[in-house]
Amino acid sequence: MRYVMILTGDETSWSDPETADALMEQVTSWWATWSEAGKLAEGGAELQPSSTAKTVGRGPDGAPTVTDGPFLELKEVVGGFIHLVADDMDDAVAVAATWPGIVALGDRVEVRPIMEL
């Protein structure tokens, strides 16, 4: 089955170059390990900061509205996503639990099955 890891956390943690460089080394190693194990599917991406986002919604008159940034004012934002290939949810969670940002920054990883149509 295919799953997606949705990476969330406080993006200001990445603003310190020393912390970001050290964590990127861990992420690169993580990626290599799970790629070799056949657990990563094609796709996934690191996202630009939330300050570059636009949110499209519907105004009171029903017309589309566009606002700068994420819709919610939260400290935690989605920073990226990774496609997984796993035997089941437990297998996908076991891979997600090793994400370096969890220990280093207190990030969270949401794991969801991808709809197969």
N, CA, C and O atoms as a GROMACS GRO file, in nm:
protein
  468
    1MET      N    1   0.083  -0.118   0.000
    1MET     CA    2   0.000   0.000   0.000
    1MET      C    3   0.087   0.124   0.000
    1MET      O    4   0.204   0.122   0.040
    2ARG      N    5   0.026   0.234  -0.047
    2ARG     CA    6   0.098   0.361  -0.045
    2ARG      C    7   0.042   0.450   0.065
    2ARG      O    8  -0.078   0.452   0.092
    3TYR      N    9   0.133   0.523   0.127
    3TYR     CA   10   0.099   0.615   0.236
    3TYR      C   11   0.170   0.746   0.210
    3TYR      O   12   0.262   0.754   0.128
    4VAL      N   13   0.126   0.850   0.281
    4VAL     CA   14   0.198   0.977   0.276
    4VAL      C   15   0.233   1.018   0.419
    4VAL      O   16   0.152   1.007   0.511
    5MET      N   17   0.355   1.064   0.435
    5MET     CA   18   0.400   1.124   0.560
    5MET      C   19   0.386   1.275   0.542
    5MET      O   20   0.446   1.332   0.451
    6ILE      N   21   0.308   1.339   0.627
    6ILE     CA   22   0.291   1.484   0.622
    6ILE      C   23   0.374   1.541   0.736
    6ILE      O   24   0.346   1.516   0.853
    7LEU      N   25   0.476   1.618   0.701
    7LEU     CA   26   0.572   1.670   0.799
    7LEU      C   27   0.528   1.806   0.849
    7LEU      O   28   0.510   1.898   0.769
    8THR      N   29   0.509   1.820   0.979
    8THR     CA   30   0.468   1.948   1.037
    8THR      C   31   0.560   1.986   1.151
    8THR      O   32   0.615   1.901   1.221
    9GLY      N   33   0.575   2.116   1.168
    9GLY     CA   34   0.657   2.165   1.278
    9GLY      C   35   0.668   2.316   1.273
    9GLY      O   36   0.605   2.382   1.191
   10ASP      N   37   0.749   2.368   1.362
   10ASP     CA   38   0.774   2.512   1.371
   10ASP      C   39   0.885   2.545   1.271
   10ASP      O   40   1.001   2.512   1.294
   11GLU      N   41   0.849   2.611   1.162
   11GLU     CA   42   0.947   2.636   1.056
   11GLU      C   43   1.059   2.730   1.098
   11GLU      O   44   1.162   2.735   1.032
   12THR      N   45   1.040   2.805   1.207
   12THR     CA   46   1.149   2.894   1.251
   12THR      C   47   1.268   2.814   1.303
   12THR      O   48   1.378   2.867   1.314
   13SER      N   49   1.246   2.686   1.336
   13SER     CA   50   1.356   2.600   1.381
   13SER      C   51   1.463   2.585   1.273
   13SER      O   52   1.580   2.561   1.303
   14TRP      N   53   1.423   2.601   1.148
   14TRP     CA   54   1.514   2.585   1.035
   14TRP      C   55   1.592   2.713   1.005
   14TRP      O   56   1.678   2.713   0.918
   15SER      N   57   1.561   2.823   1.077
   15SER     CA   58   1.625   2.951   1.046
   15SER      C   59   1.770   2.958   1.093
   15SER      O   60   1.846   3.042   1.044
   16ASP      N   61   1.810   2.872   1.186
   16ASP     CA   62   1.948   2.867   1.231
   16ASP      C   63   2.028   2.779   1.135
   16ASP      O   64   2.003   2.659   1.128
   17PRO      N   65   2.123   2.836   1.059
   17PRO     CA   66   2.196   2.758   0.959
   17PRO      C   67   2.268   2.636   1.016
   17PRO      O   68   2.273   2.532   0.951
   18GLU      N   69   2.324   2.647   1.134
   18GLU     CA   70   2.396   2.534   1.193
   18GLU      C   71   2.300   2.418   1.222
   18GLU      O   72   2.331   2.303   1.191
   19THR      N   73   2.186   2.448   1.279
   19THR     CA   74   2.085   2.345   1.307
   19THR      C   75   2.033   2.286   1.176
   19THR      O   76   2.021   2.164   1.164
   20ALA      N   77   2.003   2.372   1.080
   20ALA     CA   78   1.949   2.326   0.951
   20ALA      C   79   2.048   2.236   0.879
   20ALA      O   80   2.010   2.132   0.825
   21ASP      N   81   2.176   2.274   0.877
   21ASP     CA   82   2.278   2.193   0.809
   21ASP      C   83   2.292   2.055   0.873
   21ASP      O   84   2.298   1.954   0.803
   22ALA      N   85   2.296   2.052   1.006
   22ALA     CA   86   2.309   1.924   1.077
   22ALA      C   87   2.188   1.835   1.052
   22ALA      O   88   2.201   1.715   1.031
   23LEU      N   89   2.070   1.895   1.054
   23LEU     CA   90   1.949   1.817   1.032
   23LEU      C   91   1.940   1.768   0.888
   23LEU      O   92   1.894   1.656   0.864
   24MET      N   93   1.982   1.849   0.791
   24MET     CA   94   1.978   1.806   0.651
   24MET      C   95   2.070   1.685   0.629
   24MET      O   96   2.039   1.598   0.547
   25GLU      N   97   2.181   1.679   0.699
   25GLU     CA   98   2.268   1.560   0.690
   25GLU      C   99   2.192   1.437   0.739
   25GLU      O  100   2.200   1.330   0.677
   26GLN      N  101   2.119   1.450   0.849
   26GLN     CA  102   2.041   1.338   0.902
   26GLN      C  103   1.928   1.301   0.805
   26GLN      O  104   1.900   1.182   0.785
   27VAL      N  105   1.863   1.401   0.746
   27VAL     CA  106   1.754   1.375   0.652
   27VAL      C  107   1.807   1.303   0.529
   27VAL      O  108   1.744   1.210   0.480
   28THR      N  109   1.922   1.345   0.479
   28THR     CA  110   1.983   1.280   0.362
   28THR      C  111   2.013   1.133   0.392
   28THR      O  112   1.989   1.046   0.310
   29SER      N  113   2.066   1.108   0.510
   29SER     CA  114   2.094   0.970   0.552
   29SER      C  115   1.964   0.890   0.566
   29SER      O  116   1.956   0.776   0.521
   30TRP      N  117   1.862   0.950   0.627
   30TRP     CA  118   1.732   0.885   0.642
   30TRP      C  119   1.677   0.847   0.506
   30TRP      O  120   1.629   0.735   0.486
   31TRP      N  121   1.684   0.942   0.411
   31TRP     CA  122   1.631   0.920   0.277
   31TRP      C  123   1.703   0.802   0.209
   31TRP      O  124   1.640   0.717   0.148
   32ALA      N  125   1.835   0.798   0.222
   32ALA     CA  126   1.914   0.690   0.161
   32ALA      C  127   1.877   0.555   0.222
   32ALA      O  128   1.859   0.457   0.149
   33THR      N  129   1.865   0.550   0.353
   33THR     CA  130   1.832   0.426   0.423
   33THR      C  131   1.699   0.369   0.376
   33THR      O  132   1.689   0.252   0.341
   34TRP      N  133   1.595   0.453   0.376
   34TRP     CA  134   1.462   0.403   0.342
   34TRP      C  135   1.443   0.384   0.192
   34TRP      O  136   1.361   0.303   0.150
   35SER      N  137   1.518   0.458   0.111
   35SER     CA  138   1.514   0.434  -0.035
   35SER      C  139   1.570   0.296  -0.066
   35SER      O  140   1.512   0.220  -0.143
   36GLU      N  141   1.684   0.265  -0.004
   36GLU     CA  142   1.746   0.133  -0.025
   36GLU      C  143   1.657   0.020   0.024
   36GLU      O  144   1.660  -0.090  -0.030
   37ALA      N  145   1.578   0.048   0.128
   37ALA     CA  146   1.486  -0.054   0.182
   37ALA      C  147   1.359  -0.067   0.100
   37ALA      O  148   1.275  -0.152   0.128
   38GLY      N  149   1.344   0.019  -0.002
   38GLY     CA  150   1.225   0.013  -0.088
   38GLY      C  151   1.099   0.070  -0.026
   38GLY      O  152   0.988   0.038  -0.069
   39LYS      N  153   1.115   0.156   0.074
   39LYS     CA  154   0.999   0.211   0.145
   39LYS      C  155   0.955   0.348   0.094
   39LYS      O  156   0.850   0.397   0.135
   40LEU      N  157   1.031   0.410   0.004
   40LEU     CA  158   0.995   0.542  -0.046
   40LEU      C  159   0.949   0.532  -0.190
   40LEU      O  160   1.016   0.474  -0.275
   41ALA      N  161   0.834   0.590  -0.217
   41ALA     CA  162   0.779   0.594  -0.353
   41ALA      C  163   0.825   0.722  -0.421
   41ALA      O  164   0.879   0.812  -0.357
   42GLU      N  165   0.802   0.729  -0.551
   42GLU     CA  166   0.832   0.852  -0.625
   42GLU      C  167   0.748   0.965  -0.567
   42GLU      O  168   0.634   0.945  -0.525
   43GLY      N  169   0.805   1.082  -0.565
   43GLY     CA  170   0.730   1.200  -0.522
   43GLY      C  171   0.766   1.243  -0.382
   43GLY      O  172   0.851   1.183  -0.316
   44GLY      N  173   0.701   1.346  -0.338
   44GLY     CA  174   0.731   1.408  -0.210
   44GLY      C  175   0.805   1.538  -0.236
   44GLY      O  176   0.865   1.556  -0.342
   45ALA      N  177   0.800   1.627  -0.139
   45ALA     CA  178   0.866   1.756  -0.158
   45ALA      C  179   0.880   1.829  -0.027
   45ALA      O  180   0.798   1.817   0.064
   46GLU      N  181   0.989   1.907  -0.018
   46GLU     CA  182   1.005   2.004   0.090
   46GLU      C  183   0.937   2.131   0.040
   46GLU      O  184   0.954   2.170  -0.076
   47LEU      N  185   0.860   2.194   0.125
   47LEU     CA  186   0.785   2.312   0.084
   47LEU      C  187   0.859   2.441   0.122
   47LEU      O  188   0.934   2.445   0.218
   48GLN      N  189   0.836   2.545   0.044
   48GLN     CA  190   0.888   2.678   0.076
   48GLN      C  191   0.821   2.725   0.206
   48GLN      O  192   0.719   2.670   0.246
   49PRO      N  193   0.877   2.828   0.272
   49PRO     CA  194   0.817   2.877   0.397
   49PRO      C  195   0.671   2.919   0.378
   49PRO      O  196   0.630   2.957   0.269
   50SER      N  197   0.594   2.911   0.486
   50SER     CA  198   0.452   2.944   0.479
   50SER      C  199   0.428   3.089   0.438
   50SER      O  200   0.320   3.122   0.388
   51SER      N  201   0.526   3.175   0.456
   51SER     CA  202   0.511   3.315   0.417
   51SER      C  203   0.496   3.330   0.265
   51SER      O  204   0.452   3.434   0.217
   52THR      N  205   0.532   3.226   0.190
   52THR     CA  206   0.518   3.231   0.044
   52THR      C  207   0.384   3.176  -0.004
   52THR      O  208   0.355   3.178  -0.124
   53ALA      N  209   0.303   3.126   0.089
   53ALA     CA  210   0.176   3.060   0.054
   53ALA      C  211   0.064   3.159   0.025
   53ALA      O  212   0.068   3.274   0.069
   54LYS      N  213  -0.032   3.114  -0.048
   54LYS     CA  214  -0.160   3.182  -0.070
   54LYS      C  215  -0.268   3.083  -0.031
   54LYS      O  216  -0.255   2.964  -0.058
   55THR      N  217  -0.374   3.131   0.031
   55THR     CA  218  -0.488   3.047   0.066
   55THR      C  219  -0.608   3.093  -0.014
   55THR      O  220  -0.644   3.211  -0.012
   56VAL      N  221  -0.671   3.000  -0.083
   56VAL     CA  222  -0.788   3.030  -0.164
   56VAL      C  223  -0.910   2.974  -0.090
   56VAL      O  224  -0.912   2.857  -0.051
   57GLY      N  225  -1.008   3.058  -0.072
   57GLY     CA  226  -1.129   3.017  -0.002
   57GLY      C  227  -1.251   3.079  -0.067
   57GLY      O  228  -1.246   3.123  -0.182
   58ARG      N  229  -1.358   3.082   0.007
   58ARG     CA  230  -1.482   3.138  -0.044
   58ARG      C  231  -1.526   3.249   0.050
   58ARG      O  232  -1.531   3.230   0.172
   59GLY      N  233  -1.556   3.365  -0.006
   59GLY     CA  234  -1.602   3.478   0.074
   59GLY      C  235  -1.749   3.465   0.109
   59GLY      O  236  -1.816   3.372   0.064
   60PRO      N  237  -1.800   3.559   0.189
   60PRO     CA  238  -1.941   3.554   0.231
   60PRO      C  239  -2.039   3.559   0.114
   60PRO      O  240  -2.151   3.509   0.124
   61ASP      N  241  -1.995   3.620   0.002
   61ASP     CA  242  -2.083   3.628  -0.114
   61ASP      C  243  -2.069   3.506  -0.206
   61ASP      O  244  -2.133   3.499  -0.311
   62GLY      N  245  -1.984   3.409  -0.165
   62GLY     CA  246  -1.965   3.288  -0.244
   62GLY      C  247  -1.854   3.299  -0.347
   62GLY      O  248  -1.817   3.200  -0.409
   63ALA      N  249  -1.800   3.420  -0.366
   63ALA     CA  250  -1.692   3.440  -0.463
   63ALA      C  251  -1.559   3.394  -0.403
   63ALA      O  252  -1.540   3.404  -0.282
   64PRO      N  253  -1.468   3.346  -0.487
   64PRO     CA  254  -1.336   3.305  -0.437
   64PRO      C  255  -1.261   3.423  -0.376
   64PRO      O  256  -1.268   3.536  -0.425
   65THR      N  257  -1.189   3.395  -0.268
   65THR     CA  258  -1.104   3.495  -0.206
   65THR      C  259  -0.963   3.438  -0.196
   65THR      O  260  -0.946   3.317  -0.185
   66VAL      N  261  -0.864   3.524  -0.199
   66VAL     CA  262  -0.725   3.483  -0.187
   66VAL      C  263  -0.661   3.566  -0.077
   66VAL      O  264  -0.670   3.689  -0.077
   67THR      N  265  -0.595   3.497   0.017
   67THR     CA  266  -0.523   3.568   0.124
   67THR      C  267  -0.378   3.522   0.124
   67THR      O  268  -0.347   3.413   0.076
   68ASP      N  269  -0.292   3.604   0.178
   68ASP     CA  270  -0.151   3.569   0.191
   68ASP      C  271  -0.131   3.471   0.305
   68ASP      O  272  -0.200   3.478   0.407
   69GLY      N  273  -0.037   3.381   0.287
   69GLY     CA  274   0.003   3.288   0.392
   69GLY      C  275  -0.098   3.178   0.416
   69GLY      O  276  -0.200   3.168   0.346
   70PRO      N  277  -0.069   3.095   0.515
   70PRO     CA  278  -0.163   2.987   0.548
   70PRO      C  279  -0.289   3.045   0.610
   70PRO      O  280  -0.287   3.153   0.668
   71PHE      N  281  -0.398   2.973   0.596
   71PHE     CA  282  -0.528   3.020   0.646
   71PHE      C  283  -0.526   3.037   0.797
   71PHE      O  284  -0.577   3.136   0.849
   72LEU      N  285  -0.467   2.943   0.867
   72LEU     CA  286  -0.464   2.949   1.013
   72LEU      C  287  -0.334   3.010   1.062
   72LEU      O  288  -0.229   2.991   1.001
   73GLU      N  289  -0.342   3.083   1.169
   73GLU     CA  290  -0.221   3.139   1.230
   73GLU      C  291  -0.170   3.038   1.333
   73GLU      O  292  -0.206   3.045   1.451
   74LEU      N  293  -0.089   2.947   1.290
   74LEU     CA  294  -0.037   2.842   1.376
   74LEU      C  295   0.115   2.848   1.380
   74LEU      O  296   0.179   2.896   1.287
   75LYS      N  297   0.170   2.799   1.488
   75LYS     CA  298   0.315   2.788   1.496
   75LYS      C  299   0.363   2.671   1.410
   75LYS      O  300   0.466   2.679   1.343
   76GLU      N  301   0.286   2.562   1.413
   76GLU     CA  302   0.321   2.445   1.332
   76GLU      C  303   0.259   2.457   1.194
   76GLU      O  304   0.141   2.487   1.180
   77VAL      N  305   0.339   2.434   1.092
   77VAL     CA  306   0.292   2.438   0.955
   77VAL      C  307   0.340   2.313   0.882
   77VAL      O  308   0.432   2.245   0.927
   78VAL      N  309   0.276   2.283   0.769
   78VAL     CA  310   0.320   2.171   0.687
   78VAL      C  311   0.449   2.213   0.617
   78VAL      O  312   0.453   2.314   0.547
   79GLY      N  313   0.553   2.134   0.637
   79GLY     CA  314   0.683   2.165   0.577
   79GLY      C  315   0.717   2.078   0.459
   79GLY      O  316   0.810   2.108   0.384
   80GLY      N  317   0.643   1.968   0.441
   80GLY     CA  318   0.670   1.880   0.329
   80GLY      C  319   0.590   1.752   0.340
   80GLY      O  320   0.514   1.732   0.435
   81PHE      N  321   0.610   1.667   0.241
   81PHE     CA  322   0.541   1.538   0.241
   81PHE      C  323   0.629   1.436   0.171
   81PHE      O  324   0.709   1.469   0.084
   82ILE      N  325   0.612   1.311   0.210
   82ILE     CA  326   0.691   1.201   0.155
   82ILE      C  327   0.596   1.085   0.126
   82ILE      O  328   0.514   1.049   0.210
   83HIS      N  329   0.608   1.026   0.008
   83HIS     CA  330   0.528   0.908  -0.026
   83HIS      C  331   0.601   0.783   0.021
   83HIS      O  332   0.721   0.766  -0.003
   84LEU      N  333   0.528   0.697   0.088
   84LEU     CA  334   0.584   0.571   0.138
   84LEU      C  335   0.518   0.452   0.068
   84LEU      O  336   0.406   0.461   0.019
   85VAL      N  337   0.592   0.343   0.064
   85VAL     CA  338   0.538   0.214   0.025
   85VAL      C  339   0.556   0.125   0.147
   85VAL      O  340   0.668   0.104   0.192
   86ALA      N  341   0.446   0.073   0.201
   86ALA     CA  342   0.454  -0.006   0.323
   86ALA      C  343   0.355  -0.121   0.316
   86ALA      O  344   0.258  -0.117   0.241
   87ASP      N  345   0.382  -0.224   0.396
   87ASP     CA  346   0.295  -0.341   0.399
   87ASP      C  347   0.159  -0.308   0.460
   87ASP      O  348   0.056  -0.358   0.415
   88ASP      N  349   0.160  -0.222   0.562
   88ASP     CA  350   0.037  -0.183   0.631
   88ASP      C  351   0.065  -0.056   0.711
   88ASP      O  352   0.176  -0.002   0.706
   89MET      N  353  -0.035  -0.008   0.784
   89MET     CA  354  -0.019   0.116   0.860
   89MET      C  355   0.091   0.104   0.964
   89MET      O  356   0.168   0.198   0.984
   90ASP      N  357   0.101  -0.010   1.030
   90ASP     CA  358   0.207  -0.028   1.131
   90ASP      C  359   0.345  -0.013   1.068
   90ASP      O  360   0.434   0.048   1.128
   91ASP      N  361   0.364  -0.068   0.951
   91ASP     CA  362   0.490  -0.058   0.880
   91ASP      C  363   0.518   0.089   0.843
   91ASP      O  364   0.630   0.137   0.860
   92ALA      N  365   0.417   0.159   0.794
   92ALA     CA  366   0.432   0.300   0.757
   92ALA      C  367   0.466   0.385   0.880
   92ALA      O  368   0.551   0.474   0.872
   93VAL      N  369   0.401   0.358   0.991
   93VAL     CA  370   0.428   0.433   1.115
   93VAL      C  371   0.569   0.405   1.164
   93VAL      O  372   0.636   0.495   1.216
   94ALA      N  373   0.615   0.281   1.150
   94ALA     CA  374   0.752   0.247   1.192
   94ALA      C  375   0.854   0.328   1.113
   94ALA      O  376   0.954   0.374   1.170
   95VAL      N  377   0.832   0.348   0.984
   95VAL     CA  378   0.922   0.429   0.902
   95VAL      C  379   0.912   0.576   0.946
   95VAL      O  380   1.014   0.641   0.967
   96ALA      N  381   0.790   0.626   0.960
   96ALA     CA  382   0.768   0.766   0.997
   96ALA      C  383   0.830   0.799   1.133
   96ALA      O  384   0.878   0.911   1.155
   97ALA      N  385   0.828   0.704   1.224
   97ALA     CA  386   0.880   0.727   1.359
   97ALA      C  387   1.030   0.753   1.360
   97ALA      O  388   1.084   0.802   1.460
   98THR      N  389   1.097   0.721   1.251
   98THR     CA  390   1.242   0.743   1.245
   98THR      C  391   1.277   0.878   1.182
   98THR      O  392   1.395   0.909   1.166
   99TRP      N  393   1.178   0.959   1.146
   99TRP     CA  394   1.204   1.090   1.083
   99TRP      C  395   1.292   1.175   1.176
   99TRP      O  396   1.255   1.196   1.291
  100PRO      N  397   1.405   1.224   1.129
  100PRO     CA  398   1.499   1.297   1.213
  100PRO      C  399   1.442   1.422   1.280
  100PRO      O  400   1.485   1.457   1.391
  101GLY      N  401   1.349   1.490   1.217
  101GLY     CA  402   1.293   1.613   1.274
  101GLY      C  403   1.213   1.591   1.401
  101GLY      O  404   1.193   1.685   1.479
  102ILE      N  405   1.167   1.468   1.424
  102ILE     CA  406   1.089   1.440   1.545
  102ILE      C  407   1.176   1.460   1.668
  102ILE      O  408   1.137   1.529   1.762
  103VAL      N  409   1.294   1.401   1.668
  103VAL     CA  410   1.384   1.412   1.782
  103VAL      C  411   1.454   1.549   1.785
  103VAL      O  412   1.463   1.612   1.890
  104ALA      N  413   1.504   1.593   1.669
  104ALA     CA  414   1.584   1.715   1.664
  104ALA      C  415   1.504   1.841   1.691
  104ALA      O  416   1.553   1.932   1.758
  105LEU      N  417   1.380   1.848   1.640
  105LEU     CA  418   1.304   1.973   1.648
  105LEU      C  419   1.168   1.959   1.716
  105LEU      O  420   1.100   2.058   1.740
  106GLY      N  421   1.129   1.836   1.746
  106GLY     CA  422   0.995   1.816   1.802
  106GLY      C  423   0.887   1.819   1.695
  106GLY      O  424   0.770   1.840   1.726
  107ASP      N  425   0.926   1.798   1.569
  107ASP     CA  426   0.829   1.794   1.460
  107ASP      C  427   0.731   1.679   1.480
  107ASP      O  428   0.756   1.588   1.559
  108ARG      N  429   0.622   1.686   1.409
  108ARG     CA  430   0.524   1.578   1.408
  108ARG      C  431   0.512   1.526   1.266
  108ARG      O  432   0.533   1.599   1.170
  109VAL      N  433   0.478   1.399   1.255
  109VAL     CA  434   0.457   1.337   1.125
  109VAL      C  435   0.321   1.269   1.125
  109VAL      O  436   0.296   1.178   1.205
  110GLU      N  437   0.235   1.312   1.036
  110GLU     CA  438   0.105   1.248   1.020
  110GLU      C  439   0.120   1.146   0.908
  110GLU      O  440   0.178   1.175   0.804
  111VAL      N  441   0.068   1.025   0.930
  111VAL     CA  442   0.074   0.919   0.829
  111VAL      C  443  -0.068   0.888   0.785
  111VAL      O  444  -0.156   0.862   0.868
  112ARG      N  445  -0.089   0.891   0.653
  112ARG     CA  446  -0.222   0.861   0.598
  112ARG      C  447  -0.210   0.768   0.479
  112ARG      O  448  -0.118   0.780   0.398
  113PRO      N  449  -0.306   0.674   0.468
  113PRO     CA  450  -0.310   0.593   0.347
  113PRO      C  451  -0.350   0.681   0.228
  113PRO      O  452  -0.429   0.774   0.243
  114ILE      N  453  -0.297   0.652   0.112
  114ILE     CA  454  -0.336   0.722  -0.010
  114ILE      C  455  -0.453   0.648  -0.070
  114ILE      O  456  -0.450   0.525  -0.079
  115MET      N  457  -0.555   0.720  -0.112
  115MET     CA  458  -0.672   0.658  -0.174
  115MET      C  459  -0.634   0.591  -0.304
  115MET      O  460  -0.573   0.653  -0.391
  116GLU      N  461  -0.671   0.468  -0.316
  116GLU     CA  462  -0.649   0.394  -0.440
  116GLU      C  463  -0.783   0.386  -0.512
  116GLU      O  464  -0.875   0.321  -0.463
  117LEU      N  465  -0.794   0.451  -0.626
  117LEU     CA  466  -0.921   0.451  -0.699
  117LEU      C  467  -0.920   0.348  -0.808
  117LEU      O  468  -1.019   0.333  -0.880
   0.00000   0.00000   0.00000
